[in-house]
């Protein structure tokens, strides 16, 4: 009887294990679907998905627990390219991809394709410029390479700080999504759901580090891709009679365009837009009249309450008026901030199609129109291309993605692994644009124009979770839902797909479980990246080089727990939408880490002074523009004045300025300071395979 080599036997065990796992998950969905038809409560379905999937992740974490640094930090460097590609796909397909992608395409139409193009193109940069060379270096972390290549403890610490900053911002977005999804699955409050879901993150990364995270992410990818593709194909079959929506989306886009033209001239929609614009003007008048206007508002609401009580009005009306009084701002500064946000929101709602561009229009304006229309077209196209570039470069610099390619056995498998990553990501990205088209078709043709009293109950459930995700305001009091009265956040679009299409609730629970898997998988990778940077690069390499293996892993676990709790506390404040947080992380990684990594690999003359200057200038320029151009950040930091845009570029693409500034600083300072020592040039040559 022939025996397989150890590597082949290991791969065969993986094939058997994950094949059985996939079949088991499909059988679970089928069994819960049967139980739903037999009367199983919807909440129990959600609890079942949450409990069973998290138990599987926990089992993998317990089975993979380790204190060996090589296993803990890089999974023993023995993950096959196929499975590393799947794990990297799960690591990459965060809540922003699973939830935000379809939502962005729904809200922005053609403009949302910038995310598909940018994120996909980023992995081409990873394959060409970074992954194989970092694997040849053979360290544990991205700061490991910077410290060794430039022979600088300071640069190692700077790299660790950049990795922590980028990863923490990204992590907050994932934990926010975890709270949102857990709430939808279980019915718990957002804050409780957030910490319940956090337990699913910690049980894997805390026990087994990269070893546990890798095999858990493979399991999570299988769940998330099934949870994404199956409902989309089901919805496509319902709408068009064909399961692959990519082939039928063109016809639906034409129907959406025709419906948009109807809504642009609908008298009810025009009335709603006019009322929103009037409300925006009213809020501006209140702001101009401060502080007297705040006192007047308090008196007005108090008079309304007194009148209702005198007329013996229904208790519900009195309580509603008292809630309005309780919600009034307490100080002049609070009133100014609150009313300014309300004015901006109402002004946006007064735009045609509730502020959404026509779905099939490539860019705003008209290249052959008036000068103003030509300028709008140029500005829109400029921002689209800028965002594509920033997302490409930002993807290439994400530390938790780059670390994945340390785990494969060879340099060749690192390249193959990136190819598999692109394949597994493409399975989702090919469905997201078609899903956005089908969802907009459902909203415009099924929800808009429906009596508000007859809207489905799931919409009220989402409004209770977070009105920022879904809210309805009958501003013209006609009892009919107009598009301008519906506020739909991008983060909820994918989660509501099964319910909007009237699919069985088991599919809605499966979508939520897939979204939870996406957020958990990325959160695991981010937590491990942060704790590894702090424990390995700062504690071990700088503070305590004599630390034992057990001490290093123990410190990493303690830091991981502290980071998770801190990120959860920030996420509980609901700081911003998921896509905004993720975009900030991309700008910072692209401008701070990518120039120094690429220069360290390919340019012999790059030295530690130049690398430090490039990182600081890139980071500083990006932060400066991000804060100066974003109204919300200016308000949060107490800065006065209006946002200042350079060439009309939105703050989401702030790295467009930080990246060239960082590169210029790196090149100039490197050339003006002594060349790196021979040992640094030798390491650079070894990494690229060149002659030193």
Secondary structure, 3 states (H helix, E strand, C coil): CCCCCHHHHHHHHHHHHHHHHHHHHHHHHHHHHHHHHCCCCHHHHHHHHHHHHHHHHHHHHHHCCCCCHHHHHHHHHCCCHHHHHHHHHHHHCCHHHHHHHHHHHHHHHHHHHHHHHHHHHHHHHHHHHHHHHHHHHCCCCHHHHHHHHCCCHHHHHHHHHHHHHHHHHHHHHHHHHHHHHHHHHHCCCHHHHHHHHHHHHHHHHHHHHHHHHHHHHHHHHHHHHHHHHHHHHHHHHHHHCCCCHHHCHHHHHHHHHHHHHHHHCCHHHHHHHHHHHHHHHHHHHHHHCCCHHHHHHHHHHHHHHHHHHHCCCCHHHHHHHHHHHHHCCCCHHHHHHHHHHHHHHHHHHCCHHHHCCCCCCCCCCCCCCCHHHHHHHHHHHHHHHHHHHHHHHHHHCCHHHHHHHHCCCCHHHHHHHHHHHHHHHHHHHHHHHHHHHHHHHHHHHHHCCCEHHHCCHHHHHHHHHCCCCEEECCCCCCCECCHHHEEECHHHCCCCHHHHCCCCHHHHHHHHHHHHHHHHHHHHHHHHHHHHHHHHHHHHHHHCCCCCHHHHHHHHHHHHHHHHHHHHHHHCCCCCCHHHHHHHHHHHHHHHHHHHHHHHHHCCCCCHHHHHHHHHHHHHHHHHHHHHHCHHHHHHCCCCCCCCCCCCCCHHHCHHHHHHHHHHHHHHHHHHCCCCCHHHHHHHHHHHCCCC
